[in-house]
Amino acid sequence: MASLTVENYVKTIHLIATAQSGSPVTTGQVATALEVSPGTVTSMLKTLDAARLATHRPYEGVALTKAGRVLALRVIRRHRLLELFLLRTLDMSWDEVHDEAEHLEHAVSDLLVDRIDAFLGHPDVDPHGDPIPPADGADPDDGQPPARVLADSAAGGRFRLTRVLDQSAGFLRSLTDSGLVLGVEGEVVRPPDGAGLMTVKIGARTITLSTEAATKLVVAEG
């Protein structure tokens, strides 16, 4: 059974690689994501390489092996199902479930996760719109077109919020306060301008947000 540290590393590497279309992940990216020193990451990457969970080439980056990807997807499946379980059964908010799931994902068995999956009706996405890997180990992001973010929308364009890429509690609370919750539909009043701001309308409410925030919001046509 993989250790908590190993699970955290393969999950982090997989998530970063997915966000950049599968290209190798740098030591610095892993260090930033896990809030550890580059030296600590380098040492752990050697361990993952020795365990055949990843291939690490100095100055080129790290990529997961097939076994590493399987493990990463198992951890991600646990995490996202736990988030949804906490939201639906304990009435926790979407800004609370991420940190709780981070702790629980290493303690639950795959059997329990499968029971949770069945109890929830085999959902496709978690509370933030992230796809939930199925039990067969398939990667739900494989073959998907590049995500369209709100910042790329033109004036007058209708949108529906389908996924939030930044799941920090503060960011999610700010979205809730603005009415930008999963599934909400709106219209772009003004696309990003030179000041780094854009304006959208949700119902009768007009909201101004930063371009940086809008790059973290995945949308579909409304």
N, C-alpha and C positions, 0 to 999 in steps of 0.2 A: 504494500500500500504506500502510495506517494505521501511525502510529508507535506505539511501545510505550506512550507516555504517553496517546495517544488511546484505545488499546485498554483500558488500565487504567481510564480515566475512564468510558467507555461501559459496561464490564462492571460497575463499581461502582454506577453510577446504576441500571442494570437490576436488579441484585440488591437494592438498597435499595427500589426501586419495587415489585418483586415482593413483598417482605416486608410492604409496607404497602398491598397491594391496588391498586397502580397509581397511587396519588396522587403529585403532584409531589414531587420530592426537593429538600430545602433545601441551600443552600451549606454550612451547618454540618454536615449529615450527611455530605456528600462529604468535607469537610475532615477530619472525625474518622476516617472509614473509611480515607482515604489518608494520614493523619498529615501533612497539609500545612496551611498557613495559609489562612484564608478568602479572603484577597486573591489567593493563587495560584489557588484554585479559580475565583473570579470571572473572572479573566483567561482561564483555560482554557475555561470555559463559553462565553465570547464566541467563542473559536476554534471550538468545536463547533457553535455556532449558525451561524457563518459558513460552515462546511462542511456545513450542513444535516443534521447528525447529531443535533442536539438543539434544542429551543426553550427559551430562557431568558428568564424575565420577572422582573426585580428584585422582591423581596419576595413573590414567588409561588412560585418554585422552577423546577426544570428537569425536562423530560420528553424522552425520546428520540423522534426521528422514526422512521419505518419503517426508513430506512436505518441509523439508529443502533441500533435493536433487532436488525436482521440482523447487524450487526457484533458486537454484544455477545453474541449467541447463538453466533456462530462461535467467539469467544474462550472462552466458557464450555464449549462442546463440547470444544475442545482441552484445556482445563484438566482437566475431569472424566475424559476418556478417558486422559489422561496419568497422572492419579492412580491409576486402576485398573490401567493397564499397569505402573506402578512397583511396585504392591503384588503383582500376580500374577507378574510375571516376575523381579523383583529381590528379592522377599520383603521389601520395605520395609513397615513398620508404618503403620497409618492415621494416626498422629500425625506421621509423617515426610514423607508424600507431598505434602501441601498446599504447603509452601514450595518444594519441588523443582519442582512443576508450575507454580508462579507464575513461575519463571525460564524454564522450557522452553516455555510456551504461546506465547511471542512468537517463538520460533525455528523452530518446526516448520511445515511446509506443510500445507495442507488435504489434499493427496494422501496425505501420510504419516499424517495423523490418520485418514483413511478406511481406510487399510491396517491401522492399529492397531485401529480399530473392528471390521473384519472378523476380524482375528486373535483378538480377544477374544470373538467370537461375537455382536456387536451388542448389548452389554449395555444395560439400561434405567437403571441407577443406578451411581453411583460408590461408593468405599469408605465414604462417610459417608451414603449413602442419597439424595443429591441426584440428581434426574433428569437424564439426559444428553440434551441437545437432539439431534434426528436431523439427518442431513445435509441434509434438505430445508428446514431453517431454521425449522421449527415450534417454538413455545414449549411445552415439556412442562408448564409450570405453568398455561397457559391453560385455563380451564374447570374447574380442580380445586377441590374444596371447601376451606374453611379448614382448615389443619392442626390436628390435635388434639394438644396437648402433655400430657406426663405430669402436669404440675401441675394439670390440669383433671380428673384422674381421681378417682373416688369410692372410698371404702374398700371393699375386697372386689373391685374391678374387675380383671379380667385384662387384660394388655397385652402387646404385642410391639413392641420398639424398631425403628423403620423409618427414622429419619433423625436426624442430629445437626446442629443449626444453628450451634453454636459449634465451629469447627474449629481452634482454637488448640491447639498441641501439648500444653500443660500440661493443658487441660481434657480432651482425648482420653486422655491418659495416666491421669488420675484416673478416667475411666470404665472404662478397661481394668483398673485395679487393683480397681475395685469389681465387676467382672463385667458392667458395663452395656455390652455390645458389640452391634453391629448384629445384629438377628434374635433376640436373647435374649427369652425370655418370662418374665413375672413377675406378681406380684399386689400391689396396693396394700394395705398393712397399715393405714397411717394417712395420710390426705390432709394437705395443708399446714395447719399450725397457726399459732397466734399468734406463735410464735417463728421462723416462716419455715423450718420444717423439715417433711419428710415421710418416711415409711418405706415401703419396698417389700421384697418377698421374692422372691429368685431361687433356685429350688431350695431347699436347706436354709439358704441364706444370707440374713440380714436386713441391709438397707442403709439408712442414714439419709443423706439428701441435702438440700441447700437448695432452697427453692422456686424461687430464681433459676436454679439448675442444671436443675431439672425443667422450666422453661419453654423450655429449649433442646433438649429431647428430644421428638421427634415419635413418636407411638405409634399403633398400630392395636389393635383388640380382639384379645386373645390366644386 
